[in-house]
């Protein structure tokens, strides 16, 4: 049963990972079709193995989506001065501690 239609492959994979971590069996579909036919819009989808998991999966996805909407200020690395997302603990560029 389809539980989620993503905007891109990265978003689909993130949702799949969250569901798998919660112990739900799910899979990605349409991933290989994305971009194959530009005139036909195809979005990656997350499907559940069991329809009985739908309500639990939707609750997990709703929480995931609300957490993604939280605005996180960027942080400048004290060592290399590179800009990093506020939820990073280490600089993506030089691995310096951002805490």
Backbone bond lengths (Angstrom), bond angles and torsions (degrees), N, CA, C in turn:
res aa  C-N    CA-C-N  psi(-1)  N-CA   C-N-CA  omega(-1)  CA-C   N-CA-C  phi
1 X - - - 1.439 - - 1.531 108.90 -
2 X 1.328 116.02 131.23 1.460 120.30 178.98 1.525 109.76 -71.69
3 X 1.337 115.21 131.28 1.455 120.28 -179.43 1.529 112.22 -117.40
4 X 1.356 117.17 -16.91 1.462 119.16 -175.76 1.521 111.06 -157.40
5 X 1.325 115.83 136.66 1.463 122.16 172.39 1.522 107.11 -114.79
6 X 1.318 117.02 117.65 1.459 122.54 -174.77 1.521 111.79 -93.64
7 X 1.311 115.98 160.99 1.460 121.63 176.14 1.526 111.41 -78.43
8 X 1.343 116.09 -29.83 1.461 120.27 -179.18 1.524 109.68 -152.75
9 X 1.313 115.91 174.51 1.464 121.81 -176.12 1.527 111.14 -66.17
10 X 1.318 117.62 -36.98 1.467 120.70 -179.15 1.525 110.20 -63.18
11 X 1.321 116.50 -47.08 1.465 120.21 178.78 1.531 110.63 -61.33
12 X 1.303 117.41 -42.61 1.462 121.07 178.68 1.523 111.26 -60.81
13 X 1.317 116.60 -42.72 1.465 120.33 -179.85 1.523 111.06 -66.01
14 X 1.329 117.82 -39.17 1.464 120.91 177.84 1.525 110.98 -62.20
15 X 1.321 117.09 -44.87 1.463 120.91 178.81 1.526 110.04 -64.40
16 X 1.312 117.62 -43.37 1.461 120.77 177.41 1.523 110.68 -58.35
17 X 1.324 116.79 -46.17 1.469 120.75 -179.23 1.527 111.68 -59.77
18 X 1.324 117.19 -41.77 1.464 121.42 179.63 1.531 110.22 -63.37
19 X 1.317 116.77 -42.35 1.464 120.25 179.46 1.530 111.67 -67.18
20 X 1.323 116.37 -42.31 1.465 119.86 179.32 1.526 111.08 -64.55
21 X 1.332 116.88 -39.20 1.464 120.56 178.10 1.529 111.02 -63.13
22 X 1.322 116.93 -29.65 1.466 121.57 178.63 1.530 111.76 -81.67
23 X 1.320 117.10 -1.47 1.455 120.92 177.18 1.518 115.12 90.30
24 X 1.323 117.14 9.51 1.460 120.54 178.08 1.522 110.07 -89.77
25 X 1.306 116.68 142.86 1.463 121.09 177.44 1.515 108.38 -88.67
26 X 1.337 115.67 122.99 1.463 121.03 -177.72 1.520 108.88 -150.53
27 X 1.325 115.07 166.04 1.470 120.40 179.39 1.524 109.67 -148.46
28 X 1.333 115.08 160.20 1.459 121.54 174.87 1.521 109.46 -92.07
29 X 1.332 114.02 144.02 1.468 119.85 174.76 1.522 108.53 -133.72
30 X 1.309 116.41 155.90 1.473 125.74 179.20 1.525 113.74 70.88
31 X 1.298 118.65 7.37 1.468 121.19 -177.69 1.524 110.82 -61.90
32 X 1.300 117.90 -43.22 1.462 120.85 -177.80 1.523 113.42 -75.28
33 X 1.324 117.03 -14.60 1.464 120.72 -179.87 1.526 112.92 -88.60
34 X 1.330 116.80 -18.23 1.465 120.60 -177.29 1.519 109.54 -59.84
35 X 1.314 116.76 123.01 1.456 122.07 178.60 1.517 115.03 82.77
36 X 1.314 117.62 -7.65 1.463 120.17 -179.39 1.523 112.23 -66.44
37 X 1.305 115.41 -38.63 1.461 121.62 179.65 1.527 107.81 -127.61
38 X 1.331 118.40 90.65 1.466 121.45 -175.38 1.528 113.87 -55.39
39 X 1.314 117.38 -29.38 1.461 120.00 -178.76 1.530 112.27 -76.19
40 X 1.331 116.90 -14.26 1.467 121.46 178.55 1.529 108.01 -115.69
41 X 1.335 117.02 108.91 1.465 118.33 -179.07 1.532 111.49 -70.37
42 X 1.312 115.95 119.86 1.456 122.36 178.29 1.519 107.61 -122.06
43 X 1.316 116.04 130.87 1.463 120.91 179.01 1.520 109.35 -114.59
44 X 1.327 116.58 142.57 1.462 118.82 175.12 1.526 109.78 -65.56
45 X 1.311 115.53 146.04 1.458 120.81 -177.79 1.526 110.19 -127.87
46 X 1.332 115.06 152.19 1.457 122.03 173.77 1.529 106.87 -109.37
47 X 1.310 115.57 125.96 1.456 122.16 -178.95 1.525 109.90 -117.62
48 X 1.315 115.85 142.08 1.463 122.35 176.89 1.520 110.28 -91.37
49 X 1.321 116.46 148.49 1.461 121.11 176.28 1.528 110.50 -74.18
50 X 1.364 116.23 -33.37 1.465 120.47 -178.17 1.525 109.89 -123.74
51 X 1.314 116.56 127.81 1.471 121.82 178.79 1.524 111.57 -62.58
52 X 1.317 117.23 -26.26 1.470 120.79 -179.60 1.527 112.52 -68.23
53 X 1.336 117.52 -14.07 1.472 121.53 178.17 1.527 112.65 -88.35
54 X 1.332 117.58 0.46 1.462 120.52 -172.45 1.528 112.97 -58.45
55 X 1.322 118.61 -50.03 1.466 120.88 -177.28 1.526 111.68 -62.68
56 X 1.322 116.80 -42.54 1.469 120.30 178.34 1.526 110.36 -64.19
57 X 1.324 116.78 -42.00 1.469 120.95 179.79 1.520 110.82 -64.19
58 X 1.340 117.65 -43.55 1.466 120.33 -179.96 1.519 110.85 -62.89
59 X 1.330 118.34 -37.89 1.462 121.04 177.71 1.527 110.50 -63.54
60 X 1.310 116.72 -41.78 1.471 121.13 178.48 1.524 110.36 -65.60
61 X 1.325 116.81 -43.55 1.467 121.16 -179.82 1.522 110.86 -65.81
62 X 1.333 117.55 -41.44 1.468 120.69 178.29 1.531 111.04 -60.39
63 X 1.321 116.36 -41.85 1.474 120.20 177.81 1.531 110.02 -65.45
64 X 1.324 116.74 -43.14 1.463 121.55 178.69 1.530 110.39 -58.62
65 X 1.333 116.49 -46.19 1.467 120.35 -179.02 1.526 111.95 -65.61
66 X 1.308 118.06 -39.16 1.465 119.47 179.81 1.520 111.13 -68.52
67 X 1.318 117.06 -34.73 1.468 120.40 177.08 1.525 111.34 -68.17
68 X 1.326 117.56 -34.88 1.467 121.24 179.83 1.521 111.85 -68.18
69 X 1.325 117.28 -26.65 1.454 120.98 -177.86 1.524 112.68 -79.72
70 X 1.328 116.72 -9.85 1.455 120.52 177.87 1.525 109.06 -66.80
71 X 1.309 115.67 127.88 1.466 120.41 -179.37 1.520 109.08 -80.96
72 X 1.302 114.80 127.97 1.463 120.91 179.51 1.520 107.30 -118.53
73 X 1.323 115.69 121.45 1.461 119.85 179.12 1.524 110.81 -67.63
74 X 1.317 114.97 145.88 1.457 120.27 176.46 1.514 110.41 -71.94
75 X 1.320 115.14 154.60 1.466 122.61 179.15 1.520 107.90 -123.50
76 X 1.328 116.14 135.83 1.461 120.49 177.46 1.524 108.79 -92.83
77 X 1.317 116.34 132.26 1.463 122.16 -179.61 1.532 109.78 -65.96
78 X 1.334 117.02 130.52 1.458 119.42 179.22 1.533 113.29 -69.75
79 X 1.318 117.05 -20.24 1.464 120.70 -177.46 1.529 112.36 -90.88
80 X 1.355 117.44 -56.25 1.467 120.22 -174.00 1.527 113.34 -105.54
81 X 1.343 116.82 -5.01 1.473 123.77 178.09 1.532 113.65 69.07
82 X 1.334 118.23 13.95 1.458 121.82 178.17 1.532 109.60 -75.98
83 X 1.328 117.41 147.23 1.458 122.53 178.52 1.521 109.75 -82.98
84 X 1.339 115.74 134.07 1.455 123.22 -179.23 1.523 109.65 -129.50
85 X 1.330 118.50 149.55 1.464 120.06 172.65 1.526 110.22 -60.31
86 X 1.304 116.27 147.38 1.453 121.64 -175.22 1.513 115.10 -63.03
87 X 1.311 118.54 -19.18 1.463 120.24 179.48 1.525 113.50 -91.27
88 X 1.329 117.81 2.14 1.466 121.08 177.09 1.529 109.28 -78.45
89 X 1.319 116.76 141.06 1.459 121.79 175.28 1.523 111.22 -95.41
90 X 1.336 115.65 -28.74 1.466 121.87 178.55 1.512 108.92 -122.71
91 X 1.317 116.92 148.30 1.453 122.15 176.87 1.517 109.91 -64.50
92 X 1.323 116.72 133.28 1.458 120.60 -179.85 1.522 110.86 -67.27
93 X 1.333 117.71 -25.01 1.454 122.20 -174.81 1.519 113.27 -88.50
94 X 1.341 116.82 -48.77 1.472 119.42 -173.30 1.515 113.85 -119.86
95 X 1.341 117.26 -0.42 1.469 123.98 177.67 1.531 113.65 67.56
96 X 1.338 117.67 17.49 1.457 120.88 176.33 1.526 110.24 -71.27
97 X 1.313 116.56 151.49 1.453 121.90 178.31 1.523 110.26 -69.39
98 X 1.339 116.32 128.76 1.465 120.67 -179.36 1.530 112.18 -97.34
99 X 1.339 116.61 -3.16 1.463 120.89 -176.01 1.454 113.63 -69.54
